[in-house]
């Protein structure tokens, strides 16, 4: 996975005395000059140029350091610098007697030989040592020198990583997405509001992505949409930026903002130790087009981090006794909207039995913010007298949940009391009212 745009290259401007951040997104009007940049790179493919040279050319062409650097990081998804490998220099099979598979293995043999012979490589004896080693292993000294220096910028050349030449609008969309992702990675809080009529499935998909990427978020149902309040990495980790967590936030919201038009994203950002705000709208003429990098390279998509081993063990333990009674157990199939706050819960399991529904929610040991939000939701469930839900809680959190008037069972990593959980389910099913 490629790195995020560095803070020093983040293309933004400030308003209101530095309190408001305006991202410098690219738009359709920029397609012409972006196309010219792509054509220039295409002409350089296969040529021996350095990374610094390309950065300098882009800055000279665009005339802006930060914008050119951010675009450079976008273009790295399509182009890269390559060194000559072992077989390109010596030919296929030429060094088979040495049993080396790559350039680094040959370099190790050479430097070990130098170390045993001299302890170090005297500068005035370098050429002679290259000739001696080359003669010993039957190779040309010029090719040996080329291999030893193949990682120097002067010996690298530009390649295109993708099969086809990138389209200007794809590069623009990727650039915009990387700028947004960087802003999310230095955010303290982000609030995404999505407008319009939604099916339960769309809302559920967003919530499940947040859960599976371990992004702490609250979801509140509106009459004409949903509000997603995300705890940013700066607030969670108390660090200037947490790139990986920012990537996971982007993975949660990207499918919405990249394909849906009616949305608004508000962020509180910590930039250079000062808190600032930024707002981006998805329903105006200047709304940014966005292309996630995994639309270009699927392997670059942030992997889901959620550990579902506890849920898996609960499901496997309950499935047979539940189905034996003619009931059904479903994973993450229902949405509960809390009456007062309108916040949303998707229980880990739903038991459908005799026209009744029993919900099971697993609460694992995680960060303080996560535990606090879970407590708030279950406190509201208790006050609203919603009784058809059982909390299966990590025993490390016992002191946090013991006083809550809810049905609960504690588990450890080594033991989940499936029998007790099943009996609690039976008791709820037998109750006349829930």
N, C-alpha and C positions, 0 to 999 in steps of 0.2 A: 504494500500500500504506500502510495506517495505521501510525502509530508504535507502538512498544512502550509498555507501562505504564512511566512514569518510576520510578526507584528510590525517590523520595520518596513515591510512592503505592503501593508494593508492600505488599499486606496480609499481613503475617507476624507471628508471635509467636515468642518465644525460650524455650528450655528449657535446663536444665543449665548455668546461668551464661552463657547466650548462645552456647553451642557448637552447639546444635541449633536448626534453623529449622523451624517448623511453618507451612505455608501456610494461610491462612484461606480455604479453598474454600467455595463455596456448595453446598447440598444440596437434596434434594427438599423438606425442611421449610421452605426459604426461598422456595418458589414463590409463596406467597400474597402476601408483601410485594413480591416482584419484579413480580408481576402488577399490583399497585397502582401501582408506579412506571411501568410501561408505560402503564397507563390514564391516568395523569397527563400523561405526555408526549404521548399521543394527543390530549388536550384542548388541548395547547399548539401542536400542529402548525398552521402558518399564522399564528401570532401573532408579533408583534415582541418577541422576548426576546433577551437577550445570553447569551453562553457563560458568563460569570461568574455571571449570575443562575441559570442551570440548575445549575451546580456547587453554588451555595449552597443551592438547594432540595433537591438530592439529599443533601447533607451534613446538612441539617436534618431531613430525613425519616428517614435511616438512623442518624444520630447518631454516625458514625465517619468521620473524614477519609479515611483510606487506603482503606477499603472502598468509600466513595462515589466516590472518584476512580477506582479500578480499575473499578467498575461503569460510570462515565461513559465510560471508554475502550471498554468493551464495547458500550455503547449507540450509540457513534459509528459502528458498522458498520450501524446501522439508521436513525439520525437524524443530521441535520447542520444547519448554519446556512447560509442562502443570502442573497445580496444581490440587489437588483433589477438586472436587466440592461438594456442599452440599449433594446431594443424594448419591454420592460415599462414603461419610463418614458415614452418618446416615441411608441410605437406603431410597427407594422411599416412600413418604407419611409419613415418621416417624414424621416430624415436622409440619404436616398439621394444628394442633391446633394453632400454632404460626402464621400461614398465611405468612410465609416467602418464597420467590421464589428463592433466591440465597444466597450464603455465606455472601455477604456484608450486606444484610438485617438482618441476625442473628447477625453479629458482631455489628451493630448499636444498636440492642436491648440490647446486653450484655454491651456495653460500656456506654449506657444511664443508665442502671441499676447500674453499678459501680459508675457512676458520681453522681447519686441521693443518693447512699448509703454512699460513701466516698469522693466524689469530685475528687478522683484520685485513682489509684491502687497501694497501698503500696506493695513494692517488697516482704516483709516478709509475706504478707497476700494473695498473688496471688493464691496459691494452695487452700486455704480455700474459697476464693471467687468463684473460678471455681466450687468447690464442691457444694457450696450454690446455685449458679445459675443453675447448672445441676440438682440438686434435685428439685428445684422449677419448672423446666420445663420438668422434667421426662426424662432426657438424661444422658448418661454416661460421666463423667468428662473427661475421656481420649479422647473421640471423640470430645468434645468441645474444648479441648486444641489443638487437631490436626487441627480443622477448623481454630482456631485463628492464627495458625502458618502456614497455608497452602501456604502462599506466600513467605515464606522463601526459599532460594535456596536449603536447605537440604531436603525440602519436595516436590520438583518438580521432574518430570521425563520426559525423552525424548520420543517424539512421532514422527511418520512420518505423514505428512499432506496429502501426495499424496497417491493414491490407490496403485500404483506400485513403486517399488524400482527405483530410478533415474538411468538413463544410464550415463556412464562417459562422453560421447561426449555432452550430454545435459547439464551437469554440467559445462563442459569446455566452451561451447558456451555461457551459462548464465554468467559465471565469466567474460569472455571477454567483453560481452555486458555491464555489470555493470561497468567495468573499463572504457570503452569508454564513457558511460553515465556520469560518474563522471568528466572525462576530459571536456566534453561538458558543464557541470554545472559550471566550473570555467573558461570558455573560454571568451575571449573578442571578438573573431571573428572566424567563421568557414566557410571554403569554400569546398563544395562537388562538385567534377567534375565527371560526369557520361559519359562514352564513349559508342559509338555504335549508331546504327540507332534506332530512337524512333518514335513511333506513337504519335499523339497529345494527346491521352488519357493518356499515361504514364506520360508525362510532366504535364498535367493538374491535374492528381491525386496528384502529389507531391505538386503542388502549392496550391491546395485546402486544403490539410492537413496542410500546413503552415498557411493558412488563418484561418482555423477552430481551430487551437491550438494557435492562436495569436502569432505566431513566425514571427518576422520581417525578411524578406528574399527578395533578388533580384535574378531574374532568367534571365540568358543570354543564348540565343541559339547559339550553335556552329555548325559548319558544320557536325560534327560527334558526337554530344552529347549536353549536357547542363551543365552550371555552376550555382550552387546554393550558393549564398553568404549570410550567416546567421549572424545577429547581435547577439552576445553572451550576456549572462546575466550580465557579469562583466561590459561591455560597457553600457548596457541598464539601469541597476539599480545602478551602482557604488558601488556594494557590493562585498565582497570577493567571495561569492558563492550564487547562487540562485537555490536551488535544484529543485524546482517545474518547473521553466522555463527550466532548463536543461533536465528534463524529457520530456517536450513538444518538445524540439529540437530533442531528441532521437526518439520520436514518429513520427516525420515528416520524418526523414531520415532512420529509421530502416527498413521499408519494402523494401527499395532499397538496403542498404548495407548488409542486412541479406540474400537476395535472388539473388542479381545480382553480377556478378564477376568483371566487368570492372568499377571500381570507384577509386577515390582518395580523401581522406579527409585531409585537412590541417587546423590546428587550431593554433591561437595565444592564449596562456594560461597565466593567471596570477596566479602563484604559489609562495606562501610565499612572496608576494608583488613584485615579479620580473616577467617581461614578458619573456616568452619562447615560442618556437614553437614545434609543433608535427605534423608528417605526417604519415598517415596510407594508405596503398594501398590494393586494393581489387583484384589485378590481378597478384600477385606474389605467389611463393610457400609457403612463410611464412605468407600469409594473414590470419588474425584471423577468425575462424568460430564464428558466432554470433547467439545467441538465445535470442530474447527479452523475458522478464519475463512474458509478457501476453500470450506467447505461452504455458506457464505452468499454469498460473492463469489468466483467461480472465478478472476477476474483477480488476486486478492490472493495466490494461491499463490506461494511463492518459486520463481523460475525456476531450472531446473537450470543449474549453472555449468560443468559438466565439458566440457572441450574435447576432442572425439573426432576431431579432424582427422588426427592421426597414425594412429590405429586405422583410420580410413576409408581412408587411403592404403595401409596394409598390406593391408587386406581386398581393395581393388580390385586391388592388385598380385598377390595370391596366388590370387584366385578362379578365374581362367581356367586357369592351369597345374595347380591342384589338381583342379578338376572334369574337366579333360581326361584325367586319369589314372583317372577313375572314383571319386575320393575326394570327401569333403565337408568344407567348412569352416563352422564355426558360431561365432557371436559369443556369448560369455558364457553358455555352455550347461552347463558342468560345475562341480561343487563338489569341491575337493580338501580333505580333512581331514587335517592334519598328524598323524602317528601319536603323537608324544610330547606336544606342547602342546595338541593338539586344536583348534588355531587353523584358520581356514578361509580358503581362497584360491579366488576365482573367476577363472580365467584369461581374458584378453581373447578368445582364440580357441582352439578345439579343432579339430584335423584328425583326421577319422576315415578311416583308410586300412588296408585289409586286416585288419580286426579289431583294429588298433592305434590308440591315441590319442596324439597329439602336442599339447602345450599351448604356447601363446605368451602371454607376459605382457609388457605394455609398461610401462616405468618411466620416467615423465617427470620433468623437473626441477621440483621443488616444494619445499615447506617441509621443514626439517630433520627434524621428527618423522615425516613421511611416509617420507622416505628411510630413516631408522633402522628403522622397522617393516618396510619391504620387505626390507632387508638381513637382519633377524632371520629372516624367513620363508624366504628363499632359503638362508640358512646352515643352517637345519633341513632343508630339502629336500636339500641337499648331504650332510649327515650321515646322512640316512636313505637315501641312495643312490637318490633319485628322479631319473632321468635323462631322462625324456621331456618335459622342459619347456625352452623357449628363452626367455631374457630379452632383450628388445629395449630397450636402455637409452640415454637421452639422453647424449651424449658429455660433457656438463658434469659427469656423475656418474662418470666413468671411474675416478677415484682411489678412489671409494667401493666400487666393485664389481670392480676388476681382480683382486684376490686371491681372490675367491670361486671355488670349483671348480664352476662351473656353465657350461652352454652359454650364450653371450651374444654379442650383436651390438650395436654402437653406431651411433646415428643422429644426424643434425643436423636442424635445422628444414628445411634446404634439400635434404637427401639421406637417403633411407632405402635401404640396400643390399638391395633385394628379392631380387636374384639370389643373394646370399650366404645370405640367410635361407631361400630355397627349397632351396638345396643342403644346408643343415643339416637341414632337414625330411626330405629324401630319405635322408640318412645315417642318421637315427634310424629311419626306416621300414625300412631294410635291415637294421638290427641284429636279431639273432635274439632277444635278450632286452632288455627295457627295465626 
